[in-house]
Amino acid sequence: MECTVSWTGATGARSAMGFVAETGSGHVLAMDGAPDEARPENGGRNLAPRPMETLLAGTGGCTAYDVVLILKRGRHDVRGCSVKLSAERAETDPKVFTRIRMHFTVSGRGIPATAVERAIAMSHDKYCSASVMLGKTAEITTSFEVLEA
């Protein structure tokens, strides 16, 4: 896997902290920092997600992908899957994630709660490399609901 991240450079009299990632699969992802009122030269322009937000979003995508795939392989009639993530970070550098909560909403026809629970556990214990990696610094908790479609 490869990725090249490039700083988009200065714009006008103010230094921007924007970056563009070009992935090995040929996709582009923009990232930016938060504005810094005290030191504008160090801040971003709030034009794209923060790098740590993209890390959290990638983790959500990784685990949701697994959950859908596991349920489909189990021949369950999955119609939708979303995961809402909320994270807390350490107060000092490096400000790693210390706690991540994931709430899954799975919709479909006749999907047993036990199948969803099992799919989430399999993702976190075996398949989702992002959540396994983040689990080294963060306590990850999950919850879910199943909606009949």
C-alpha positions as CSV (number, residue, x, y, z in Angstrom):
1,M,0.0,0.0,0.0
2,E,1.3,3.4,-0.9
3,C,0.2,7.0,-0.4
4,T,1.9,10.4,-1.1
5,V,0.8,13.4,1.0
6,S,1.8,16.8,-0.3
7,W,1.5,20.2,1.4
8,T,-0.6,22.5,-0.7
9,G,1.6,25.5,0.3
10,A,1.1,29.1,1.2
11,T,-1.8,31.1,-0.1
12,G,-1.6,34.9,0.0
13,A,-0.2,36.5,3.1
14,R,-1.3,33.6,5.3
15,S,0.3,30.2,5.4
16,A,-2.1,27.4,4.8
17,M,-1.9,24.0,6.5
18,G,-3.7,22.0,3.8
19,F,-2.5,18.7,2.4
20,V,-3.6,16.4,-0.4
21,A,-3.1,12.7,-0.2
22,E,-2.8,10.7,-3.4
23,T,-3.4,7.0,-2.7
24,G,-1.9,4.0,-4.4
25,S,-5.3,3.2,-5.8
26,G,-5.5,6.5,-7.6
27,H,-7.7,8.5,-5.3
28,V,-7.3,11.9,-3.8
29,L,-8.1,13.1,-0.3
30,A,-7.8,16.6,1.0
31,M,-7.0,17.4,4.6
32,D,-6.6,20.7,6.5
33,G,-6.0,22.0,9.9
34,A,-8.2,24.1,12.2
35,P,-7.7,27.8,12.1
36,D,-5.4,29.1,14.9
37,E,-6.4,32.6,15.9
38,A,-3.4,33.1,18.2
39,R,-0.9,32.1,15.5
40,P,-2.5,32.2,12.1
41,E,0.7,31.1,10.4
42,N,0.3,27.7,12.1
43,G,-3.3,27.2,11.4
44,G,-5.4,25.8,8.6
45,R,-8.3,27.3,6.7
46,N,-10.9,24.6,7.7
47,L,-11.3,23.6,4.0
48,A,-11.2,19.8,4.6
49,P,-11.3,17.2,7.4
50,R,-8.5,17.1,9.9
51,P,-5.9,14.3,9.5
52,M,-7.1,12.7,12.8
53,E,-10.7,12.9,11.6
54,T,-9.7,11.0,8.4
55,L,-8.1,8.3,10.6
56,L,-11.3,7.9,12.6
57,A,-13.4,7.9,9.4
58,G,-11.1,5.3,7.9
59,T,-11.6,3.1,11.0
60,G,-15.3,3.4,10.7
61,G,-15.2,2.5,7.0
62,C,-12.9,-0.5,7.7
63,T,-15.2,-2.0,10.4
64,A,-18.5,-1.2,8.6
65,Y,-17.1,-2.9,5.4
66,D,-16.3,-6.0,7.5
67,V,-19.7,-6.1,9.2
68,V,-21.6,-5.9,5.9
69,L,-19.3,-8.5,4.3
70,I,-19.6,-10.9,7.2
71,L,-23.4,-10.5,7.3
72,K,-23.7,-11.0,3.5
73,R,-21.5,-14.1,3.6
74,G,-23.8,-15.4,6.3
75,R,-26.7,-15.0,3.8
76,H,-28.4,-12.2,5.8
77,D,-30.5,-9.7,3.9
78,V,-28.5,-6.6,4.7
79,R,-30.0,-3.3,3.4
80,G,-28.0,-0.7,5.3
81,C,-25.2,-0.2,7.7
82,S,-23.8,2.9,9.4
83,V,-21.5,3.4,12.3
84,K,-21.3,6.6,14.4
85,L,-17.9,7.0,16.0
86,S,-17.0,9.4,18.8
87,A,-13.4,9.6,20.1
88,E,-11.5,11.2,22.9
89,R,-7.8,12.1,22.7
90,A,-5.0,12.5,25.1
91,E,-4.5,16.0,26.4
92,T,-0.7,16.0,25.8
93,D,1.3,15.2,22.7
94,P,1.1,12.9,21.0
95,K,-2.6,13.3,21.3
96,V,-3.5,9.7,20.5
97,F,-7.0,8.4,20.7
98,T,-7.7,7.1,24.2
99,R,-11.4,6.1,23.9
100,I,-13.5,5.3,20.8
101,R,-17.1,4.5,20.9
102,M,-18.8,2.9,17.8
103,H,-22.5,2.6,17.4
104,F,-23.7,0.5,14.5
105,T,-27.1,0.7,12.9
106,V,-27.8,-2.3,10.6
107,S,-31.0,-2.6,8.6
108,G,-32.3,-5.5,6.7
109,R,-34.9,-8.2,6.7
110,G,-34.9,-10.8,9.5
111,I,-31.3,-10.2,10.7
112,P,-30.9,-11.6,14.1
113,A,-29.2,-9.4,16.7
114,T,-26.8,-12.2,17.5
115,A,-25.5,-12.2,13.8
116,V,-24.8,-8.5,14.0
117,E,-23.1,-8.8,17.4
118,R,-20.9,-11.6,16.0
119,A,-20.0,-9.7,12.8
120,I,-18.9,-6.7,14.9
121,A,-16.9,-8.9,17.2
122,M,-15.2,-10.6,14.3
123,S,-14.4,-7.3,12.7
124,H,-12.8,-6.0,15.9
125,D,-11.0,-9.2,16.9
126,K,-9.8,-10.5,13.5
127,Y,-10.4,-8.4,10.4
128,C,-10.4,-4.6,10.9
129,S,-6.7,-3.8,11.0
130,A,-7.5,-0.1,11.7
131,S,-9.5,-0.8,14.9
132,V,-7.0,-3.5,16.0
133,M,-4.2,-1.0,15.6
134,L,-6.1,1.9,17.4
135,G,-7.0,-0.6,20.1
136,K,-3.4,-0.5,21.2
137,T,-3.9,3.0,22.6
138,A,-7.6,3.4,22.8
139,E,-10.4,1.6,24.7
140,I,-12.9,0.7,21.9
141,T,-16.5,0.0,22.9
142,T,-19.3,-0.9,20.5
143,S,-23.1,-0.9,20.6
144,F,-25.6,-1.6,17.9
145,E,-29.2,-1.6,16.8
146,V,-30.9,-3.7,14.2
147,L,-33.8,-2.1,12.2
148,E,-36.2,-4.1,10.1
149,A,-36.3,-2.9,6.5
